[in-house]
Amino acid sequence: MEALDPGRTEAYLRRLGAARPERPTAASLRELHLRHLRAVPFENLAIHLGEDLVLSRNAVFDKIVTAGRGGICYELNAGFAELLGALGHRVELLQARVYGKDGALGVPYDHLALRVDGRWLADVGFGDHSVHPLDLDEPGEQKDPGGVFLVRPAPDAGHAGGHSGGGDLEVVRDGVPAYRLETRPRALADFLTGAWWHRTSPESGFTRGPVCSRLTEDGGRITLRERTLITTAADGDRTEEELATDEEVRAAYRAWFGIVLDRLPVPLHPRP
């Protein structure tokens, strides 16, 4: 993807509350990854507000930076890719298929993740996942605030030359496969069909109700799922609060996510 110009790069860094790194390093990538998860929410509100989901560099930047919104994986990781590219990192877009609760794989181009500098798996668009980039060259378990992760060759997949090159990979969290990752680089336009499916299909979890979620400064998570405000502490302790009025819901979006809405999202395909 084409890198951001200097003005947009600085604006994106301000969105994250980050200073421009002196040079692209694994440490600076780790810091930006963490700040992105804290500042930019994973949210599917556009689907339930009747807004289009446009996968272009201008649209993604305008939504995340200018409008102060979040997005789903295609938007969040595409935006992060451009920022990283502008800061000197080498970034490739990878497609993945997400494992459902029944263990079945989702549709092709189900998810967009990033390979950075040929080694790091960066993913700021999967919601509750790894807090830091994962090392594609590490064959063993990787301990992260989000859990214990393992990147391994996918079953029955060809594999050559280490995790960072050749053959599908499985990303496993706490012993459970999260998604199956292709290592062949893709273009953003390749994800249009997957984005359309997630935006329209009754079978997509994204169309069943609005959700907005981000990592908190203390390592927990705050999530607004329709009218339920869910606070999860770093130790896993969880509380839920049902918001009774529309104004309480709008106030929660403002207070916790910096999102100002003049109307509330309405589920496109409500849960049965």
ChimeraX attribute file (.defattr): number of C-alpha atoms within 10 A of each C-alpha:
attribute: neighborCount
match mode: 1-to-1
recipient: residues
	/A:1	16
	/A:2	10
	/A:3	17
	/A:4	21
	/A:5	11
	/A:6	11
	/A:7	8
	/A:8	17
	/A:9	21
	/A:10	17
	/A:11	14
	/A:12	22
	/A:13	18
	/A:14	13
	/A:15	17
	/A:16	19
	/A:17	14
	/A:18	15
	/A:19	11
	/A:20	14
	/A:21	15
	/A:22	8
	/A:23	10
	/A:24	17
	/A:25	14
	/A:26	14
	/A:27	10
	/A:28	18
	/A:29	20
	/A:30	16
	/A:31	16
	/A:32	24
	/A:33	21
	/A:34	20
	/A:35	21
	/A:36	25
	/A:37	28
	/A:38	24
	/A:39	20
	/A:40	25
	/A:41	29
	/A:42	27
	/A:43	25
	/A:44	23
	/A:45	24
	/A:46	17
	/A:47	23
	/A:48	21
	/A:49	16
	/A:50	13
	/A:51	10
	/A:52	11
	/A:53	19
	/A:54	15
	/A:55	17
	/A:56	14
	/A:57	17
	/A:58	11
	/A:59	15
	/A:60	24
	/A:61	25
	/A:62	15
	/A:63	17
	/A:64	20
	/A:65	21
	/A:66	14
	/A:67	12
	/A:68	17
	/A:69	22
	/A:70	27
	/A:71	23
	/A:72	25
	/A:73	22
	/A:74	26
	/A:75	27
	/A:76	27
	/A:77	24
	/A:78	26
	/A:79	28
	/A:80	24
	/A:81	27
	/A:82	22
	/A:83	24
	/A:84	22
	/A:85	20
	/A:86	20
	/A:87	21
	/A:88	14
	/A:89	19
	/A:90	16
	/A:91	23
	/A:92	22
	/A:93	24
	/A:94	21
	/A:95	26
	/A:96	24
	/A:97	20
	/A:98	23
	/A:99	18
	/A:100	12
	/A:101	10
	/A:102	6
	/A:103	11
	/A:104	10
	/A:105	16
	/A:106	16
	/A:107	16
	/A:108	13
	/A:109	22
	/A:110	23
	/A:111	26
	/A:112	27
	/A:113	24
	/A:114	26
	/A:115	23
	/A:116	23
	/A:117	18
	/A:118	17
	/A:119	20
	/A:120	21
	/A:121	23
	/A:122	25
	/A:123	26
	/A:124	32
	/A:125	27
	/A:126	19
	/A:127	20
	/A:128	16
	/A:129	18
	/A:130	24
	/A:131	24
	/A:132	22
	/A:133	23
	/A:134	22
	/A:135	22
	/A:136	22
	/A:137	17
	/A:138	16
	/A:139	13
	/A:140	11
	/A:141	16
	/A:142	15
	/A:143	15
	/A:144	15
	/A:145	13
	/A:146	16
	/A:147	16
	/A:148	14
	/A:149	23
	/A:150	24
	/A:151	24
	/A:152	22
	/A:153	21
	/A:154	18
	/A:155	10
	/A:156	8
	/A:157	13
	/A:158	11
	/A:159	15
	/A:160	11
	/A:161	9
	/A:162	15
	/A:163	21
	/A:164	20
	/A:165	17
	/A:166	16
	/A:167	19
	/A:168	21
	/A:169	25
	/A:170	23
	/A:171	23
	/A:172	18
	/A:173	21
	/A:174	13
	/A:175	12
	/A:176	14
	/A:177	20
	/A:178	22
	/A:179	22
	/A:180	25
	/A:181	23
	/A:182	22
	/A:183	20
	/A:184	13
	/A:185	13
	/A:186	17
	/A:187	13
	/A:188	19
	/A:189	9
	/A:190	12
	/A:191	20
	/A:192	16
	/A:193	14
	/A:194	17
	/A:195	21
	/A:196	13
	/A:197	17
	/A:198	21
	/A:199	22
	/A:200	14
	/A:201	14
	/A:202	15
	/A:203	11
	/A:204	15
	/A:205	14
	/A:206	23
	/A:207	24
	/A:208	20
	/A:209	19
	/A:210	24
	/A:211	21
	/A:212	24
	/A:213	25
	/A:214	23
	/A:215	25
	/A:216	18
	/A:217	13
	/A:218	9
	/A:219	16
	/A:220	20
	/A:221	21
	/A:222	20
	/A:223	24
	/A:224	24
	/A:225	15
	/A:226	19
	/A:227	18
	/A:228	15
	/A:229	22
	/A:230	17
	/A:231	19
	/A:232	18
	/A:233	15
	/A:234	16
	/A:235	9
	/A:236	11
	/A:237	9
	/A:238	13
	/A:239	11
	/A:240	12
	/A:241	11
	/A:242	14
	/A:243	17
	/A:244	10
	/A:245	10
	/A:246	12
	/A:247	13
	/A:248	13
	/A:249	20
	/A:250	18
	/A:251	17
	/A:252	19
	/A:253	19
	/A:254	13
	/A:255	11
	/A:256	17
	/A:257	24
	/A:258	17
	/A:259	17
	/A:260	16
	/A:261	13
	/A:262	7
	/A:263	10
	/A:264	17
	/A:265	18
	/A:266	17
	/A:267	18
	/A:268	19
	/A:269	17
	/A:270	12
	/A:271	10
	/A:272	4
